[in-house]
Amino acid sequence: MEWERDALSDFRTDLHTIARQQVYNVWGSITRMEWERDALNDFRSAQLLIGEHHGYRLIEELQEPGVALAFVTPCFSDSTKFKREKMTEVFIDSTFGTNKHGYELFLSRATP
C-alpha cells in the first residue's frame, strides 16, 4: 500500500543518519551496568567483578595494578564439577591492544 511505502521511506531516511559510533556508544552505556563495578578504577572494577562469581579466585601474589590481574576459574578450582584427571587438552590464547589500556590478555581453557 502507498501509505506503508511512504512510512517506510521516512523511517529509512531517519535511520541513515545514525552512525556506527553512536550505536557502539549506546550499547556500551547499556551493557556497562553488567560489568562495571568501579567507574573510576578499571583494575578495581575487574577485581570486584571476579570476586562476585562463585569459583573464581584472585591470585593476590600476582596482582599489580596497571600491570597484571590474575585469577583462577572454576575449571581449575572446582574439582567436584571439573575432573582435571579427565582433561585431555589445555588451550592458551592471547590478544593485544583490544582494550583501552593496551593490556595483553591471556586465556587458558581446558577441555575434557
C-alpha positions as CSV (number, residue, x, y, z in Angstrom):
1,M,0.0,0.0,0.0
2,E,1.1,3.5,-0.7
3,W,1.0,4.8,2.8
4,E,3.1,1.9,4.1
5,R,5.7,2.6,1.4
6,D,5.8,6.3,2.5
7,A,6.1,5.4,6.2
8,L,9.0,3.0,5.4
9,S,10.7,5.6,3.3
10,D,10.5,8.2,6.2
11,F,11.8,5.6,8.6
12,R,14.8,4.8,6.4
13,T,15.6,8.5,6.0
14,D,15.8,8.9,9.7
15,L,17.9,5.8,10.3
16,H,20.6,6.6,7.7
17,T,21.8,9.5,10.0
18,I,22.7,7.1,12.8
19,A,26.5,6.5,12.9
20,R,28.2,3.3,13.8
21,Q,29.9,5.0,16.7
22,Q,26.6,6.2,18.1
23,V,25.3,2.6,18.2
24,Y,28.5,1.5,19.9
25,N,28.3,4.2,22.5
26,V,24.7,3.5,23.3
27,W,25.4,-0.2,23.5
28,G,28.4,0.4,25.7
29,S,26.5,2.6,28.2
30,I,23.7,0.0,28.5
31,T,26.0,-3.0,28.9
32,R,28.4,-1.2,31.2
33,M,26.0,-1.8,34.1
34,E,26.6,-5.6,33.7
35,W,30.3,-5.4,34.3
36,E,31.5,-2.1,35.7
37,R,31.8,-2.0,39.5
38,D,34.1,1.0,40.0
39,A,33.7,3.8,37.4
40,L,37.0,5.5,38.4
41,N,39.3,2.4,38.6
42,D,39.1,-0.2,35.9
43,F,41.5,-2.5,37.7
44,R,39.5,-2.4,40.9
45,S,36.3,-2.9,38.9
46,A,37.7,-6.1,37.4
47,Q,38.8,-7.4,40.8
48,L,35.3,-6.8,42.2
49,L,33.6,-8.4,39.3
50,I,35.8,-11.5,39.5
51,G,35.1,-11.7,43.2
52,E,31.3,-11.8,42.6
53,H,31.5,-15.1,40.7
54,H,31.5,-18.4,42.5
55,G,34.6,-20.5,41.9
56,Y,36.7,-17.6,40.6
57,R,39.6,-16.6,42.9
58,L,42.1,-13.8,42.5
59,I,45.7,-14.7,42.8
60,E,46.8,-12.0,45.2
61,E,50.6,-12.5,44.8
62,L,50.3,-11.9,41.0
63,Q,48.2,-8.7,41.3
64,E,49.9,-5.5,40.2
65,P,47.5,-2.6,39.4
66,G,48.1,-1.5,35.8
67,V,50.3,-4.4,35.1
68,A,48.8,-7.8,36.0
69,L,45.4,-9.2,37.1
70,A,45.5,-12.9,37.6
71,F,42.7,-15.3,38.7
72,V,41.7,-18.9,38.7
73,T,38.5,-20.1,37.1
74,P,36.2,-22.9,38.3
75,C,37.7,-25.2,35.7
76,F,40.9,-25.3,37.8
77,S,39.4,-24.6,41.3
78,D,36.3,-26.8,41.4
79,S,37.4,-30.4,41.3
80,T,33.9,-31.8,42.0
81,K,32.5,-30.2,38.9
82,F,35.5,-30.4,36.7
83,K,37.6,-33.6,36.8
84,R,41.1,-32.5,36.0
85,E,42.3,-36.1,35.6
86,K,39.9,-36.4,32.6
87,M,41.1,-33.2,30.9
88,T,42.9,-34.0,27.7
89,E,43.7,-30.5,26.3
90,V,44.5,-27.1,27.6
91,F,44.2,-24.2,25.2
92,I,46.1,-21.0,25.7
93,D,45.3,-17.9,23.7
94,S,46.4,-14.2,23.8
95,T,45.5,-10.9,22.3
96,F,47.0,-7.4,22.5
97,G,45.6,-3.9,22.1
98,T,41.9,-4.9,22.4
99,N,41.3,-2.7,25.5
100,K,41.8,0.9,26.2
101,H,44.9,0.3,28.4
102,G,46.7,-1.9,25.9
103,Y,46.9,-4.8,28.3
104,E,47.9,-8.2,26.9
105,L,45.1,-10.6,27.6
106,F,45.8,-14.3,28.1
107,L,43.3,-17.2,28.4
108,S,43.8,-20.8,29.2
109,R,40.9,-23.3,28.8
110,A,40.9,-27.0,29.5
111,T,38.6,-29.5,27.8
112,P,37.6,-33.0,28.8
